[in-house]
Amino acid sequence: MNINIEEYNIYIKPGETDLRKRAETLSFLVRSEMKMEPMSKSIFLFCNKSKRRLTAILWNGNGWVEITKKLSCTGGTYCWPKNEKVAEEVSIEEVLEMLRGGNPWRRFPTF
């Protein structure tokens, strides 16, 4: 499987998601809750209630690709947005910062 991530848009489903659901059901959430097309050239990210497990889904033309990452017990939690506005497209840099433990959505006041 050869996926060029730069060809994909990346979107986050804010809030918690039951990650016992698999790609087909998560794609339904993309359509019904995020009002987006799950079979587009996009990657959709979901996080569970404990903020220790992430799942990414993408449609690669003939099937679903589903990737899950679970932090260890001592690995902390992901900084995951609750704000619906963050469901807008995010950059790969923001995703990588989050995976490293940072908070790419933290905004500082401007003066």
C-alpha positions as CSV (number, residue, x, y, z in Angstrom):
1,M,0.0,0.0,0.0
2,N,1.5,3.3,-1.1
3,I,-0.3,6.4,0.3
4,N,1.1,9.9,-0.2
5,I,-0.2,11.7,2.8
6,E,0.3,15.1,1.1
7,E,-2.5,14.2,-1.4
8,Y,-5.0,14.0,1.5
9,N,-6.9,16.5,3.5
10,I,-7.0,15.8,7.2
11,Y,-10.0,16.4,9.4
12,I,-10.7,15.8,13.1
13,K,-13.9,14.7,14.7
14,P,-13.9,16.7,17.9
15,G,-15.1,15.3,21.2
16,E,-15.2,11.6,22.1
17,T,-16.0,8.7,19.8
18,D,-16.7,5.1,20.7
19,L,-13.7,3.5,19.0
20,R,-15.2,0.0,19.2
21,K,-16.7,1.2,16.0
22,R,-14.8,0.2,12.8
23,A,-14.2,2.1,9.6
24,E,-17.6,1.5,8.1
25,T,-19.4,3.0,11.1
26,L,-16.9,5.8,11.6
27,S,-17.5,6.7,7.9
28,F,-21.2,7.0,8.7
29,L,-20.3,9.5,11.5
30,V,-18.2,11.5,9.0
31,R,-21.3,11.8,6.8
32,S,-24.0,12.3,9.4
33,E,-22.2,14.4,12.1
34,M,-19.4,16.1,10.2
35,K,-21.4,16.6,7.0
36,M,-18.5,15.5,4.9
37,E,-17.9,12.8,2.3
38,P,-16.0,9.9,3.9
39,M,-14.9,8.5,0.5
40,S,-13.2,11.7,-0.5
41,K,-9.4,12.1,-0.6
42,S,-9.4,12.7,3.1
43,I,-8.1,11.3,6.4
44,F,-10.5,11.4,9.4
45,L,-9.2,11.2,12.9
46,F,-11.2,10.1,16.0
47,C,-10.3,9.9,19.7
48,N,-11.9,7.9,22.5
49,K,-13.3,9.2,25.8
50,S,-10.0,8.5,27.8
51,K,-8.0,10.4,25.1
52,R,-5.5,7.5,25.0
53,R,-6.6,5.9,21.7
54,L,-6.8,7.4,18.2
55,T,-8.2,5.9,15.0
56,A,-7.7,7.3,11.5
57,I,-9.7,6.2,8.5
58,L,-9.3,6.8,4.8
59,W,-10.7,5.4,1.7
60,N,-8.0,4.4,-0.8
61,G,-10.2,3.7,-3.8
62,N,-11.1,0.1,-3.2
63,G,-11.4,-0.2,0.6
64,W,-10.9,1.3,4.0
65,V,-7.5,1.9,5.6
66,E,-7.9,2.0,9.4
67,I,-5.0,3.0,11.7
68,T,-5.2,2.9,15.5
69,K,-2.7,4.2,18.0
70,K,-3.1,3.5,21.7
71,L,-0.9,5.2,24.3
72,S,0.6,3.1,27.1
73,C,-0.7,3.4,30.6
74,T,2.1,5.8,31.4
75,G,2.0,7.6,28.1
76,G,-0.4,10.4,29.1
77,T,-3.3,11.5,26.9
78,Y,-3.8,13.2,23.6
79,C,-4.8,16.8,23.6
80,W,-8.1,16.5,21.7
81,P,-10.4,19.4,20.8
82,K,-14.0,19.6,21.9
83,N,-14.8,22.6,19.7
84,E,-16.8,21.8,16.5
85,K,-14.9,24.5,14.7
86,V,-11.7,22.4,14.9
87,A,-13.3,19.8,12.6
88,E,-12.1,22.0,9.9
89,E,-9.1,20.8,8.0
90,V,-5.9,20.5,10.0
91,S,-2.4,20.3,8.8
92,I,-0.1,17.3,9.0
93,E,2.2,19.4,11.1
94,E,-0.7,19.9,13.7
95,V,-1.4,16.2,13.7
96,L,2.3,15.3,14.2
97,E,2.6,17.9,17.0
98,M,-0.4,16.3,18.7
99,L,1.1,12.8,18.3
100,R,4.3,14.1,20.0
101,G,2.2,15.3,23.0
102,G,1.8,18.9,22.0
103,N,-1.3,21.0,21.8
104,P,-1.6,22.4,18.3
105,W,-5.0,24.0,19.1
106,R,-3.8,26.1,22.0
107,R,-4.1,29.7,21.1
108,F,-2.4,32.5,22.9
109,P,-4.0,35.9,23.2
110,T,-2.8,38.6,20.9
111,F,-2.2,42.1,22.2
